[in-house]
Amino acid sequence: MSSSLLFLGPVIGLMLTSVLVRLFASDARGHGVPQVMRALIEKGGHIPARVGLTKVAASIATVASGGSAGTEGPIVQIGATAGSVVAQRLGVNRDQMMTLVGCGAAAGISAIFNAPIAGVFFALEILLRDFSLKTFTPIVVSAVFAAAVTHIFTGENEAIFAASEALQKVQFTGWELPNYVVLGLLCGLLAVGFNRMLHAFEAGYARLKLHWLVAPITGGVLLGALGVGWILLVRAAGGSGNEASTIPSFFSNGYESIRWLLDPASYDAAFGAQKHPEAALPLAIWLIALLVLFKAVATSVTLASGGSGGVFAPSLFIGAAGGAALGITLQRLGLLPENGSPAAYALVGMAAVIAGSTHATLTAILMLFELTRDPYVLLPIMLAAVIATLVAQALDRDNIYTHPLRKAGLRIGRTGDLAILRKISATSVPVVPLPPEPVYPSDPLSKLITLHAHSHVPDFVVVDTQGDFIGMVTGRDMRTALIDREAIPLLLVAELMRDDLPAVLTTDTLDIALERFEDDEIASLPLLGPPDLTGHRRPLGLITRAAVLDRYRRALEEEL
């Protein structure tokens, strides 16, 4: 490929993408998944049909012209749009619409990657963050049918990065655990670096406020410059000069380069076995390390300047190259077993960077297993993915998808929200002190008016002569009574008391407390202490709905 085409292709592709997005659907820009998540949060899953149609054309224009992006983001948005359109036609409620959006996204992942299990977990773990049975069941059915229909039309059932026979012979050994711990740490750092670079480029282009046609031109020129620079580096390092070395490896989705990095024969050739002297690139560690950097910069430039495509494939690429570089280093240090290969570290690195970039460990593990169908590296994949996720979460509270949403002011929940609520005791919520004098059913209502003036208690707990909770007089009921002021001296507390309201116990957790408030629209409920020797529970104070929700919010922030 000539140098002029390296510049011209991306410029034309990104300009065409920008025109399509400008004319038809602004949400078709970028990598797609954040837009779907935003539609779920703000609009209950309502996505116009034009978004999916525009996304098809825009992503083709970007990736086909050499833009560094993947196809999984577009297919998620396209599938989610299809699910949303079907839901709109059926006239279903908000909850069902969100489930159908998840069904469409899972079906898209299942079809394009031939990975139905990963499609299911992508929808549940990343998009919906809901593993309930009513959501899980239809999404599984959708993913299965999508994979089955794809098999019928293509006539095959092959993994995209099917492990070669040579790679399948590479088996994990226990003493390699430290190696994979290091790989997990490395990939966690690579994931964070990639995320931050992408967000920095997006913020930079936003600050520049370039004309909508000028921005993609600058992106195409920068991408072309990166391509020319890479080719010069490859040739300086002894590249063969064939087609593989004249097309930058980081252009488009990079699948061919990933397959090459996953082939142990590539490393045999590089280390003198001469099994494949036509290997596309020399396996110098520094060159592969630069490949990681070039891919991260190229993807950031492509998407920030107006391109349309996913970040999943670039993450796979970065993980494969980073893992390969570490594997080569370990091999040269004699730290690989006799039948070991850097290709295994490239495979595990893919899962680890995906996990670190998305903070979705289960999705990363299952997807890599389905993409390669190599069971022998499943254990190191699990180890490295978990470590990479922990590293990434320690450095960044947001993943690659949630960062733009939080920046826009949207709060993102977690799949473990219910588990978080069940860990928090109701006693951790601040309570409103009760008035110094107890309130009995026989008291005049005027007593409550006096107490309210001095203690500013929103609602009043009513107790019997033994101090047990028997009901409440709410502020709303008192305001209603105040309309007829002449009747106040004649009213007793018992006439306004409600005995149908629940109480929160000190043994309750936050999820139970929230359920108590769901039973009625009351603003506060009594918090009852532990039973005394006689079995009585005394009111300790008022626990308000606002205080419970605030404690829930703080728990989410601590968890994130």
Backbone torsions as a table, in degrees:
resi	resn	phi	psi	omega
1	MET	NA	130.5	-178.9
2	SER	-73.2	160.4	-179.2
3	SER	-63.0	-34.9	-179.0
4	SER	-63.8	-37.1	178.9
5	LEU	-70.6	-30.4	177.4
6	LEU	-63.1	-30.8	176.9
7	PHE	-86.9	-44.5	-172.2
8	LEU	-66.8	-42.2	-177.6
9	GLY	-58.7	-57.1	179.5
10	PRO	-61.9	-35.8	179.7
11	VAL	-63.0	-47.5	-179.8
12	ILE	-64.3	-45.4	-178.3
13	GLY	-62.1	-45.3	-179.2
14	LEU	-70.1	-34.9	176.5
15	MET	-65.8	-42.7	178.5
16	LEU	-62.8	-41.5	177.2
17	THR	-59.9	-45.0	-178.8
18	SER	-63.3	-38.4	178.2
19	VAL	-64.2	-46.3	-179.6
20	LEU	-60.9	-45.1	-179.1
21	VAL	-65.3	-42.0	-178.9
22	ARG	-63.5	-40.6	-174.1
23	LEU	-82.3	-33.6	-168.2
24	PHE	-117.4	-42.4	-175.6
25	ALA	-161.4	110.9	-179.3
26	SER	-66.4	-26.6	-179.5
27	ASP	-71.8	-8.8	178.9
28	ALA	-80.3	-5.6	178.1
29	ARG	-79.8	154.4	175.2
30	GLY	84.0	-155.9	-172.9
31	HIS	-99.6	5.9	163.5
32	GLY	89.3	-46.6	-174.1
33	VAL	-63.8	-45.6	177.6
34	PRO	-58.6	-34.6	179.0
35	GLN	-65.6	-39.4	177.4
36	VAL	-65.7	-44.1	179.9
37	MET	-62.3	-38.7	179.4
38	ARG	-66.7	-39.4	177.6
39	ALA	-63.9	-36.0	178.2
40	LEU	-67.5	-39.7	-176.5
41	ILE	-75.9	-46.6	-172.5
42	GLU	-89.7	-32.9	-172.4
43	LYS	-120.5	9.5	178.9
44	GLY	66.6	21.5	178.4
45	GLY	97.6	5.5	-179.9
46	HIS	-76.0	114.3	179.9
47	ILE	-129.2	124.6	179.5
48	PRO	-64.4	148.3	-179.0
49	ALA	-61.5	-33.0	-177.1
50	ARG	-63.1	-24.8	179.5
51	VAL	-63.9	-47.4	-179.8
52	GLY	-65.1	-42.4	-179.5
53	LEU	-64.4	-42.9	178.9
54	THR	-66.0	-37.6	-179.1
55	LYS	-62.0	-37.4	178.3
56	VAL	-58.4	-54.8	-177.0
57	ALA	-66.5	-40.9	-177.0
58	ALA	-66.4	-43.3	-179.2
59	SER	-68.6	-36.3	176.1
60	ILE	-62.3	-44.9	-179.8
61	ALA	-61.4	-39.2	-178.1
62	THR	-71.6	-53.8	-174.0
63	VAL	-70.7	-41.0	-177.8
64	ALA	-65.7	-27.5	-178.9
65	SER	-87.7	1.7	178.6
66	GLY	106.8	-2.9	178.8
67	GLY	-59.2	136.6	-176.5
68	SER	-82.0	94.7	-179.7
69	ALA	-161.4	169.6	-178.4
70	GLY	-112.2	-179.0	-177.4
71	THR	-104.5	-8.3	-174.7
72	GLU	-73.5	-36.2	177.2
73	GLY	-62.4	-50.3	176.2
74	PRO	-58.8	-42.7	-177.5
75	ILE	-67.7	-31.5	175.1
76	VAL	-64.7	-46.1	-179.1
77	GLN	-68.0	-38.6	178.8
78	ILE	-65.6	-46.5	179.0
79	GLY	-64.5	-41.3	178.4
80	ALA	-63.3	-39.1	177.7
81	THR	-63.3	-43.1	178.2
82	ALA	-60.1	-44.4	177.9
83	GLY	-62.3	-39.9	-179.7
84	SER	-67.5	-41.7	-179.9
85	VAL	-63.4	-42.4	177.2
86	VAL	-61.3	-44.0	179.6
87	ALA	-62.0	-39.4	179.2
88	GLN	-65.6	-39.9	179.2
89	ARG	-66.8	-36.2	-179.4
90	LEU	-78.4	-16.9	179.2
91	GLY	69.9	35.6	-177.7
92	VAL	-79.4	169.0	-179.9
93	ASN	-79.0	177.6	-174.5
94	ARG	-60.6	-44.4	-177.7
95	ASP	-62.4	-44.6	-179.9
96	GLN	-69.1	-34.2	177.9
97	MET	-63.8	-42.3	179.3
98	MET	-63.4	-37.7	177.7
99	THR	-65.3	-41.3	179.1
100	LEU	-67.3	-33.8	173.9
101	VAL	-61.9	-43.9	176.1
102	GLY	-62.8	-37.7	177.2
103	CYS	-60.6	-44.5	179.6
104	GLY	-63.9	-42.4	179.3
105	ALA	-64.9	-44.0	179.2
106	ALA	-63.3	-39.9	178.5
107	ALA	-63.5	-38.6	178.7
108	GLY	-63.2	-48.6	177.6
109	ILE	-61.1	-43.8	-179.4
110	SER	-59.2	-42.9	-176.5
111	ALA	-73.3	-46.4	-172.9
112	ILE	-75.8	-32.2	-179.4
113	PHE	-103.0	-3.3	-173.4
114	ASN	52.3	47.2	-175.7
115	ALA	-136.7	75.1	-176.1
116	PRO	-63.8	-38.0	-179.5
117	ILE	-65.3	-45.2	178.9
118	ALA	-64.0	-35.5	177.3
119	GLY	-61.5	-41.8	178.3
120	VAL	-61.8	-48.8	-176.6
121	PHE	-71.5	-29.5	175.0
122	PHE	-61.4	-46.0	-179.3
123	ALA	-66.5	-40.9	-175.9
124	LEU	-78.8	-41.4	-173.1
125	GLU	-83.9	-33.8	-174.2
126	ILE	-103.2	-47.6	-174.5
127	LEU	-83.2	-61.3	-172.9
128	LEU	-87.6	-29.5	-177.0
129	ARG	54.4	44.5	-176.0
130	ASP	-144.2	115.5	-179.0
131	PHE	-106.8	20.7	179.3
132	SER	-67.3	154.7	-176.0
133	LEU	-62.6	-36.4	-177.7
134	LYS	-67.7	-24.0	175.9
135	THR	-90.8	-41.3	-175.7
136	PHE	-61.5	-44.1	-173.3
137	THR	-61.3	-54.9	-179.4
138	PRO	-65.3	-31.2	179.6
139	ILE	-68.7	-39.5	176.2
140	VAL	-61.6	-46.7	179.7
141	VAL	-59.2	-43.7	-180.0
142	SER	-61.6	-45.6	-179.1
143	ALA	-64.8	-40.0	179.9
144	VAL	-64.3	-47.1	-179.8
145	PHE	-64.3	-37.6	179.0
146	ALA	-62.8	-44.2	178.9
147	ALA	-65.8	-42.3	-178.3
148	ALA	-63.9	-44.4	179.1
149	VAL	-63.8	-39.8	177.7
150	THR	-61.3	-41.8	178.6
151	HIS	-62.5	-38.0	-179.8
152	ILE	-64.5	-44.2	-176.6
153	PHE	-75.6	-36.1	-178.5
154	THR	-87.9	-22.1	-179.5
155	GLY	72.6	18.0	179.6
156	GLU	-148.1	162.6	179.6
157	ASN	-138.9	70.2	-175.5
158	GLU	-114.5	147.8	174.7
159	ALA	-75.2	145.5	-178.7
160	ILE	-61.0	-43.1	179.2
161	PHE	-115.2	52.0	-176.6
162	ALA	-53.6	128.6	-178.5
163	ALA	-65.5	131.5	177.3
164	SER	-69.5	166.7	177.9
165	GLU	-59.5	-37.3	-179.7
166	ALA	-64.8	-40.1	-179.2
167	LEU	-71.0	-34.8	179.2
168	GLN	-66.5	-23.2	178.0
169	LYS	-79.0	-15.4	178.5
170	VAL	-79.8	108.0	-176.4
171	GLN	-107.8	145.4	-179.0
172	PHE	-73.8	135.1	175.7
173	THR	-118.2	148.5	-173.9
174	GLY	-57.8	-36.2	-176.0
175	TRP	-74.6	-3.8	174.6
176	GLU	-83.6	-2.9	-178.7
177	LEU	-50.9	-46.9	178.7
178	PRO	-59.1	-35.6	178.5
179	ASN	-61.0	-43.3	-177.1
180	TYR	-76.5	-24.7	171.7
181	VAL	-64.2	-45.3	177.2
182	VAL	-61.8	-40.9	179.3
183	LEU	-62.8	-41.7	177.9
184	GLY	-61.2	-43.1	178.0
185	LEU	-62.5	-45.4	179.9
186	LEU	-60.8	-46.7	-176.9
187	CYS	-68.8	-31.8	174.3
188	GLY	-61.5	-42.1	178.0
189	LEU	-67.6	-40.6	178.1
190	LEU	-62.8	-40.9	-179.9
191	ALA	-63.3	-45.7	179.1
192	VAL	-63.6	-42.5	179.1
193	GLY	-61.4	-42.4	178.8
194	PHE	-65.2	-46.1	179.0
195	ASN	-57.8	-48.2	-177.2
196	ARG	-66.7	-36.6	178.6
197	MET	-64.4	-44.9	179.5
198	LEU	-61.2	-45.4	-179.1
199	HIS	-66.8	-35.2	178.6
200	ALA	-66.2	-41.9	178.2
201	PHE	-65.8	-41.0	178.5
202	GLU	-62.9	-42.1	178.7
203	ALA	-66.6	-37.9	179.5
204	GLY	-63.9	-45.4	178.0
205	TYR	-65.5	-35.1	178.5
206	ALA	-64.9	-38.4	-180.0
207	ARG	-70.0	-35.3	-178.4
208	LEU	-67.5	-30.2	178.6
209	LYS	52.6	49.5	178.8
210	LEU	-72.1	156.6	174.7
211	HIS	-58.5	146.3	-172.6
212	TRP	-63.0	-17.2	174.3
213	LEU	-95.9	-25.0	179.8
214	VAL	-74.1	-39.6	-178.2
215	ALA	-55.8	-49.4	179.2
216	PRO	-66.2	-28.5	177.1
217	ILE	-65.1	-45.3	178.2
218	THR	-62.9	-39.0	178.0
219	GLY	-63.6	-43.1	179.1
220	GLY	-64.2	-39.2	178.8
221	VAL	-66.0	-44.7	178.5
222	LEU	-62.0	-41.6	178.9
223	LEU	-64.6	-41.1	176.8
224	GLY	-63.1	-39.8	178.3
225	ALA	-63.6	-40.5	176.1
226	LEU	-61.7	-40.4	179.7
227	GLY	-63.5	-45.4	178.9
228	VAL	-64.2	-42.9	178.7
229	GLY	-61.2	-39.0	179.4
230	TRP	-65.9	-43.9	-179.7
231	ILE	-61.2	-41.9	178.2
232	LEU	-62.6	-39.4	178.1
233	LEU	-65.3	-42.3	-179.3
234	VAL	-63.1	-44.6	-179.6
235	ARG	-66.6	-37.0	178.3
236	ALA	-66.2	-28.2	-179.9
237	ALA	-86.8	0.8	176.8
238	GLY	102.3	22.5	178.6
239	GLY	-62.4	156.6	-173.9
240	SER	-75.4	-17.7	-178.8
241	GLY	81.8	2.8	177.4
242	ASN	-76.3	-173.7	-175.2
243	GLU	-61.1	-36.8	-177.5
244	ALA	-63.6	-29.2	-177.5
245	SER	-95.0	-5.8	178.3
246	THR	-102.4	-10.0	171.6
247	ILE	-103.4	118.0	-177.9
248	PRO	-54.7	133.2	-176.6
249	SER	-63.1	-26.5	-174.8
250	PHE	-90.8	1.8	174.9
251	PHE	-73.2	153.7	178.9
252	SER	57.1	-144.9	-176.3
253	ASN	-84.5	-16.5	175.6
254	GLY	74.8	17.9	-176.0
255	TYR	-61.8	-40.1	-178.3
256	GLU	-63.9	-38.9	177.9
257	SER	-67.4	-36.4	177.1
258	ILE	-63.1	-45.2	179.3
259	ARG	-60.7	-37.0	-179.8
260	TRP	-67.5	-40.9	179.1
261	LEU	-68.5	-23.2	-180.0
262	LEU	-89.2	2.2	-178.8
263	ASP	-100.0	113.6	179.0
264	PRO	-56.5	-26.4	-179.3
265	ALA	-63.0	-30.7	178.9
266	SER	-61.1	-38.5	-178.3
267	TYR	-77.9	-32.9	175.7
268	ASP	-60.9	-43.1	179.8
269	ALA	-64.1	-40.9	-177.4
270	ALA	-67.3	-29.4	-176.7
271	PHE	-99.5	18.8	169.8
272	GLY	102.3	-2.3	179.9
273	ALA	-72.0	-22.4	177.2
274	GLN	57.8	30.4	176.5
275	LYS	-73.9	-33.8	-179.8
276	HIS	-135.9	76.7	-178.3
277	PRO	-65.2	-12.7	178.9
278	GLU	-84.7	13.0	-179.1
279	ALA	-49.2	137.8	-169.6
280	ALA	-65.5	-40.3	-175.2
281	LEU	-133.5	144.6	173.1
282	PRO	-67.5	141.4	-173.7
283	LEU	-92.8	46.8	173.0
284	ALA	-70.4	137.5	-176.5
285	ILE	-60.4	-42.1	-177.2
286	TRP	-64.6	-32.6	-178.9
287	LEU	-70.9	-40.2	178.8
288	ILE	-70.0	-35.2	175.6
289	ALA	-62.0	-40.2	176.8
290	LEU	-66.9	-31.9	178.5
291	LEU	-61.8	-38.2	175.6
292	VAL	-60.4	-47.1	-179.0
293	LEU	-64.2	-45.2	-177.8
294	PHE	-62.6	-40.0	-179.6
295	LYS	-65.8	-41.7	179.3
296	ALA	-63.6	-44.7	179.8
297	VAL	-67.0	-43.4	-178.6
298	ALA	-61.8	-43.0	179.1
299	THR	-65.9	-42.1	179.6
300	SER	-62.5	-43.5	178.9
301	VAL	-64.6	-44.4	-177.7
302	THR	-59.4	-50.3	-175.0
303	LEU	-77.4	-37.9	-177.4
304	ALA	-69.4	-30.0	-177.3
305	SER	-85.3	-2.5	176.3
306	GLY	125.2	4.5	179.8
307	GLY	-72.3	167.8	-179.1
308	SER	-130.2	118.1	-178.9
309	GLY	175.4	172.1	-175.3
310	GLY	-92.9	165.1	178.6
311	VAL	-106.3	-1.4	-179.1
312	PHE	-68.4	-49.8	-179.9
313	ALA	-62.0	-44.3	174.7
314	PRO	-59.4	-36.4	177.6
315	SER	-65.2	-40.2	175.7
316	LEU	-60.3	-43.6	-179.3
317	PHE	-62.2	-49.1	-179.0
318	ILE	-61.6	-40.4	178.3
319	GLY	-65.5	-41.2	179.5
320	ALA	-65.2	-44.7	-179.6
321	ALA	-68.5	-42.5	178.3
322	GLY	-64.2	-42.6	177.7
323	GLY	-65.0	-39.0	178.6
324	ALA	-63.8	-42.3	179.3
325	ALA	-61.0	-43.2	177.8
326	LEU	-66.5	-40.3	179.8
327	GLY	-61.9	-41.2	177.9
328	ILE	-64.2	-41.9	178.6
329	THR	-60.5	-46.0	179.3
330	LEU	-64.2	-37.6	179.3
331	GLN	-65.2	-41.5	179.8
332	ARG	-68.9	-25.8	177.3
333	LEU	-87.3	0.3	179.9
334	GLY	73.0	28.1	-176.7
335	LEU	-104.4	10.9	174.1
336	LEU	-104.7	147.6	176.7
337	PRO	-65.8	169.8	-174.8
338	GLU	-58.7	-40.0	-179.4
339	ASN	-97.2	14.2	-179.7
340	GLY	-78.3	164.2	179.8
341	SER	-153.0	144.1	174.1
342	PRO	-58.7	-20.7	179.8
343	ALA	-60.7	-35.5	178.6
344	ALA	-65.2	-36.3	179.4
345	TYR	-73.2	-30.6	174.6
346	ALA	-64.8	-41.5	-180.0
347	LEU	-65.3	-48.0	-179.3
348	VAL	-65.5	-36.5	178.6
349	GLY	-61.1	-32.7	177.2
350	MET	-59.7	-49.0	-179.9
351	ALA	-64.2	-40.4	-175.7
352	ALA	-66.6	-41.0	179.3
353	VAL	-70.0	-38.4	175.5
354	ILE	-59.7	-46.1	-179.9
355	ALA	-62.0	-44.7	-179.7
356	GLY	-67.8	-35.3	-177.8
357	SER	-74.3	-38.5	-176.4
358	THR	-100.8	-12.7	-173.2
359	HIS	59.5	23.3	-179.1
360	ALA	-113.8	84.3	-172.7
361	THR	-64.8	-46.5	-178.5
362	LEU	-61.3	-44.4	179.4
363	THR	-60.1	-43.9	-178.6
364	ALA	-63.5	-45.8	-178.2
365	ILE	-63.0	-49.6	-176.5
366	LEU	-68.7	-36.9	-179.5
367	MET	-66.0	-43.7	-179.7
368	LEU	-65.8	-35.4	176.7
369	PHE	-64.3	-42.1	-179.6
370	GLU	-74.1	-31.4	179.8
371	LEU	-70.5	-29.0	-176.8
372	THR	-113.0	-28.9	-176.7
373	ARG	54.7	39.7	177.5
374	ASP	-110.0	103.2	-176.0
375	PRO	-74.9	-14.8	-172.5
376	TYR	-74.0	-20.3	-179.6
377	VAL	-108.7	14.8	-178.0
378	LEU	-63.9	-40.9	-179.9
379	LEU	-63.3	-50.3	177.3
380	PRO	-64.6	-30.7	175.8
381	ILE	-61.3	-45.3	179.7
382	MET	-61.5	-45.4	-178.4
383	LEU	-63.7	-52.0	-176.1
384	ALA	-65.7	-37.6	-179.3
385	ALA	-65.1	-41.7	179.4
386	VAL	-65.2	-45.0	-179.5
387	ILE	-63.7	-43.7	179.2
388	ALA	-61.3	-39.7	178.7
389	THR	-64.7	-43.3	179.4
390	LEU	-62.2	-41.8	179.1
391	VAL	-63.7	-46.5	-177.5
392	ALA	-64.4	-42.3	179.8
393	GLN	-67.9	-30.9	178.1
394	ALA	-69.3	-31.0	-177.2
395	LEU	-93.4	-31.8	-177.9
396	ASP	-136.1	127.3	178.7
397	ARG	-71.9	-26.0	-177.4
398	ASP	-107.7	151.7	173.5
399	ASN	-93.2	-174.7	-173.6
400	ILE	-66.3	-23.1	-179.1
401	TYR	-91.1	-36.2	-173.2
402	THR	-85.9	-16.7	-178.9
403	HIS	-57.5	-51.7	-179.9
404	PRO	-64.4	-28.3	179.2
405	LEU	-71.1	-44.2	178.3
406	ARG	-65.8	-36.7	178.1
407	LYS	-62.6	-31.1	178.6
408	ALA	-83.3	1.0	176.7
409	GLY	94.1	10.6	179.9
410	LEU	-94.1	133.1	178.1
411	ARG	-90.8	130.6	-176.6
412	ILE	-104.4	129.0	176.1
413	GLY	-80.8	-175.8	-179.9
414	ARG	-130.8	157.9	177.9
415	THR	-64.4	-21.5	-177.2
416	GLY	-97.9	21.4	-177.5
417	ASP	-56.3	-47.0	-178.3
418	LEU	-64.8	-39.7	178.3
419	ALA	-63.2	-36.1	177.6
420	ILE	-64.2	-45.2	-179.2
421	LEU	-60.8	-37.3	-177.3
422	ARG	-73.6	-11.8	178.8
423	LYS	-91.0	-12.4	-172.6
424	ILE	-103.3	126.4	178.9
425	SER	-79.6	147.3	177.6
426	ALA	-63.5	-22.6	180.0
427	THR	-69.8	-13.9	178.4
428	SER	-80.7	-6.3	179.0
429	VAL	-89.6	128.4	178.5
430	PRO	-60.0	140.5	-179.3
431	VAL	-110.8	154.4	174.6
432	VAL	-87.5	123.5	-178.4
433	PRO	-61.2	147.5	176.7
434	LEU	-77.8	157.4	175.8
435	PRO	-59.9	154.0	-178.6
436	PRO	-62.0	-26.6	179.3
437	GLU	-103.4	133.5	176.2
438	PRO	-67.7	155.6	179.4
439	VAL	-110.3	126.1	-179.8
440	TYR	-111.4	157.7	179.7
441	PRO	-61.1	-27.4	-177.2
442	SER	-83.1	-6.3	-179.6
443	ASP	-69.6	150.3	174.7
444	PRO	-72.9	151.2	-179.7
445	LEU	-63.1	-27.8	179.6
446	SER	-60.4	-26.3	177.9
447	LYS	-63.8	-39.1	179.9
448	LEU	-67.3	-36.9	178.6
449	ILE	-64.2	-39.6	177.7
450	THR	-67.4	-44.1	179.0
451	LEU	-62.4	-39.6	-179.6
452	HIS	-64.5	-36.9	-179.6
453	ALA	-66.0	-29.6	-176.9
454	HIS	-97.2	-35.1	-174.2
455	SER	-107.5	-13.6	179.1
456	HIS	54.9	36.8	176.5
457	VAL	-78.9	131.3	-176.6
458	PRO	-69.6	-37.8	-179.8
459	ASP	-134.8	163.8	-175.0
460	PHE	-122.6	130.0	175.9
461	VAL	-84.9	131.6	179.9
462	VAL	-107.6	132.2	-177.5
463	VAL	-124.0	163.7	174.7
464	ASP	-90.7	-172.6	-176.5
465	THR	-66.1	-19.3	177.7
466	GLN	-92.4	-1.4	178.2
467	GLY	89.2	8.9	179.0
468	ASP	-82.4	144.6	178.1
469	PHE	-67.9	128.6	178.0
470	ILE	-127.5	-9.9	179.4
471	GLY	169.8	-174.4	-179.3
472	MET	-142.0	152.1	167.2
473	VAL	-111.6	116.9	-175.4
474	THR	-86.3	154.7	177.5
475	GLY	-60.9	-32.7	179.3
476	ARG	-65.2	-41.7	178.9
477	ASP	-67.2	-35.5	178.1
478	MET	-66.0	-40.6	179.0
479	ARG	-63.7	-36.3	176.8
480	THR	-64.2	-41.2	-179.9
481	ALA	-66.2	-31.8	-177.5
482	LEU	-68.5	-13.3	178.6
483	ILE	-62.2	-37.6	178.2
484	ASP	-106.9	83.3	-174.4
485	ARG	-65.3	-28.9	-178.1
486	GLU	-67.1	-24.0	-178.1
487	ALA	-86.9	-11.8	-175.3
488	ILE	-58.0	-45.5	-179.4
489	PRO	-62.5	-18.2	-177.4
490	LEU	-94.0	-10.4	-174.2
491	LEU	-91.3	144.8	173.7
492	LEU	-108.9	159.7	178.4
493	VAL	-57.0	-38.2	-177.5
494	ALA	-59.6	-28.9	-177.7
495	GLU	-74.5	-21.7	178.4
496	LEU	-107.5	-8.4	-174.6
497	MET	-68.9	139.0	173.5
498	ARG	-106.5	126.4	-179.1
499	ASP	-107.2	13.0	-178.2
500	ASP	-104.7	10.4	-176.9
501	LEU	-93.1	140.6	178.9
502	PRO	-78.2	172.3	174.9
503	ALA	-127.0	154.8	176.3
504	VAL	-97.7	134.1	-179.4
505	LEU	-99.1	155.4	177.9
506	THR	-66.4	-19.0	177.8
507	THR	-86.2	-7.3	-179.3
508	ASP	-75.3	152.9	171.7
509	THR	-101.6	173.8	-171.8
510	LEU	-64.5	-32.4	179.8
511	ASP	-65.0	-38.1	177.9
512	ILE	-69.4	-39.4	178.8
513	ALA	-60.3	-41.3	178.6
514	LEU	-65.2	-36.8	176.8
515	GLU	-63.6	-37.0	178.4
516	ARG	-60.0	-41.8	-179.2
517	PHE	-71.8	-25.3	179.2
518	GLU	-67.2	-23.0	-177.9
519	ASP	-69.8	-21.0	-177.8
520	ASP	-155.1	158.9	-178.8
521	GLU	-87.1	18.3	-179.3
522	ILE	-68.1	149.6	-176.1
523	ALA	-84.1	-22.0	-177.9
524	SER	-147.8	156.7	177.9
525	LEU	-136.8	154.8	178.5
526	PRO	-74.5	143.5	171.9
527	LEU	-100.8	116.3	-177.1
528	LEU	-95.2	134.6	-179.2
529	GLY	-74.7	176.4	178.0
530	PRO	-65.6	153.3	-178.9
531	PRO	-65.2	141.4	177.1
532	ASP	-86.1	-168.3	-176.5
533	LEU	-62.7	-26.5	-179.9
534	THR	-92.4	1.1	178.7
535	GLY	88.0	4.7	-179.6
536	HIS	-86.8	142.5	175.0
537	ARG	-109.1	119.3	-178.2
538	ARG	-93.8	141.2	174.9
539	PRO	-64.3	131.6	179.6
540	LEU	-97.7	-20.6	-177.2
541	GLY	162.0	-175.0	178.0
542	LEU	-102.6	132.1	175.0
543	ILE	-107.1	121.8	-173.0
544	THR	-95.5	155.5	177.5
545	ARG	-60.8	-41.3	-179.3
546	ALA	-62.5	-39.5	180.0
547	ALA	-67.7	-38.4	178.0
548	VAL	-63.9	-45.6	-179.7
549	LEU	-66.0	-35.7	177.7
550	ASP	-66.5	-39.7	177.3
551	ARG	-65.3	-37.8	176.4
552	TYR	-62.6	-44.1	179.4
553	ARG	-61.1	-44.8	-179.7
554	ARG	-65.1	-34.8	178.2
555	ALA	-65.3	-39.6	178.1
556	LEU	-64.7	-41.7	179.6
557	GLU	-65.1	-38.6	177.5
558	GLU	-65.6	-37.5	-179.1
559	GLU	-70.3	-36.8	-179.8
560	LEU	-74.3	NA	NA
